[in-house]
Structures are given as C-alpha cells and as structure tokens.
Amino acid sequence: MLRYLLSRPIAISMSLLVTLALSVLAYQTLPVSLLPALDVPQITITVRYPNGSLEEIEQSILKPIRESMLTLTGIKTSE
C-alpha cells in the first residue's frame, strides 16, 4: 500500500490540495462565535441628587428603591 502511494506523487499531491481547499472553504462558512450572545436580564437605575452626601442618598433614595424592587417577582438580588 505504501509503495503504491509513493509511486503516485501527483495523485497524492492533488488529493492533499483538494482536502486543503475543502478545509479552508468549510472553515470560512462555519458560523463560529467566540463570545456567544447572552441575554442576561438586568435593570440599571440612575439617580441624581446634587449636593447630597452619600449617607443621605443611601437613606432617602436608594434604600426605598431597593425595598420596592425586592417586592417585585423575579428579582433575586440588588446591588
């Protein structure tokens, strides 16, 4: 078998080139995604309170918003 293959270098070279060409074609047509699209449900709330201290904003705005959000169904965490 090996002698048969070695006696036909042109056929082996052509087979190799066809295999290489088909491999390149297949590589280019395959849909590959390194970072798949993930649908992460989240909500962002932005609050502006000019000239307010951090403690005042925390107590008067953020704490009531967090407490209200945690009563909603489907909310697991609040940061």
C-alpha positions in Angstrom: 0.0 0.0 0.0 2.8 2.4 0.9 4.7 1.6 -2.3 1.6 2.2 -4.3 1.1 5.7 -2.7 4.7 6.6 -3.1 4.6 5.6 -6.8 1.8 8.1 -7.4 3.1 11.5 -6.1 0.9 13.6 -8.4 -2.3 11.9 -7.2 -1.3 12.2 -3.6 -0.5 15.9 -4.1 -3.8 16.6 -5.8 -5.7 14.8 -3.0 -3.9 16.8 -0.4 -4.7 20.1 -2.3 -8.4 19.2 -2.6 -8.6 18.3 1.1 -6.8 21.5 2.0 -9.1 23.6 -0.3 -12.3 21.9 1.2 -11.0 22.5 4.7 -10.4 26.2 4.1 -13.9 26.5 2.5 -15.5 24.7 5.4 -13.7 26.9 7.9 -14.9 30.1 6.2 -18.5 29.0 6.0 -18.9 27.7 9.6 -20.6 30.2 12.0 -18.2 30.4 14.9 -18.7 32.8 17.8 -16.0 33.3 20.4 -18.4 35.2 22.7 -22.0 33.9 22.3 -24.8 36.4 22.7 -26.1 36.0 26.2 -29.4 37.6 27.3 -28.8 38.5 30.9 -31.9 40.1 32.4 -30.9 43.2 34.3 -32.0 46.7 35.1 -30.0 49.8 35.8 -31.4 52.7 37.8 -29.6 56.0 37.8 -30.4 58.6 40.4 -29.1 62.1 40.5 -29.1 64.0 43.8 -27.0 67.2 43.5 -25.1 68.3 46.7 -26.3 65.3 48.7 -24.0 63.3 50.9 -23.6 59.5 50.3 -25.4 58.7 53.6 -28.3 61.0 52.7 -28.6 59.5 49.2 -28.4 56.0 50.7 -31.2 56.6 53.2 -33.6 58.8 51.4 -33.4 57.4 47.8 -31.5 54.1 47.4 -33.0 52.2 50.4 -36.6 52.8 49.4 -35.9 51.9 45.8 -34.2 48.6 46.9 -37.0 47.7 49.2 -39.6 48.4 46.5 -37.7 46.3 43.9 -37.3 43.3 46.2 -41.1 43.1 46.5 -41.3 42.5 42.7 -41.5 38.9 41.4 -38.4 37.7 39.6 -35.9 40.0 41.4 -33.3 37.9 43.1 -30.6 40.3 44.1 -30.0 44.0 44.4 -26.6 45.6 44.4 
